[in-house]
Amino acid sequence: MTNSHDAYRDGSEFRSGFVALVGPPNAGKSTLLNRILETKVAIVSPKPQTTRNRILGIFHGKGFQIVFMDTPGIHRTRTALHRSMVASAREAFQEVDLVAVMIDRGRTDDPDVSLILSQLKQIRKPALLVINKIDTGPKETLLPIMADYGHRYPFEAVVPVSALNGEGVDVFLSEIESRLKSGPPFFPEGMETDQSEPFLVAEIIREKVYMETRSEIPYSVAVTVDAMEERPSGMLYISARIHVERASQKKILIGRQGRVIKAIGEKARKELEKRFSGRVYLDLVVRVDKNWSRDTRALRRLGY
């Protein structure tokens, strides 16, 4: 492994750095991270506040490494869970070399953006503005947005992107690369995330809950993995619990004749089989943990 004082293969120094992806809920941070890494390390859904934990995604370039920190959307808090999510995102400001603030071009007046900018002004971190979803409207309408945000914070650069189709992502990476300093690779070549397999499994199951349910159900759900083991047949056995806050939510999540939980399990199993390149047996159990999102002890137990 090359250290910051050693020459890289072509005679240049290796460069590296940490970049926080921050923004209001549903701005597209996780979609952008998955697009950059060309693999899924963060779950996504059309519903806001999908990301609950900070997730590291590691991009390996020629002679450089960018460690992205995908953070929960910063928003006004209501529960202990929300406070934990926002605190996690704000802590990321202190731990990185560069902040990438992502906004949705269709929601540029989102009041949660003001919270982010006020935090940035306090710590004076270098920052890029990333305007996402540029595929949803004419390019000329971006100019007033860029001018407005240029007055609100001294961003080092403004990068319009489409996290969905990849437009502008190469420019975004180039802007970051040009600001990296000499330093060692923090993670070995080929490593895409620091998250454990059980965490990724739990997140995939939670994503399917978001897809198959509505109203308050997704926000009242946590997932924990009890067991992952390969059976003699070669099948991967996974046992997981879906935690809800009320008995009525459990009834909805299971559905009439088990249809909802069956759909969740089938979609999760198919994605897990692709990820692990083999057969998966997924055993899901729904458990009531009363008001877990408001209980700090329960939050720690469930991984928040």
Summary of the structure (lengths in Angstrom):
residues: 304
radius of gyration: 20.5
end to end distance: 33.1
largest distance: 65.2
contacts: 967
relative contact order: 0.14
helix: 40%
strand: 23%
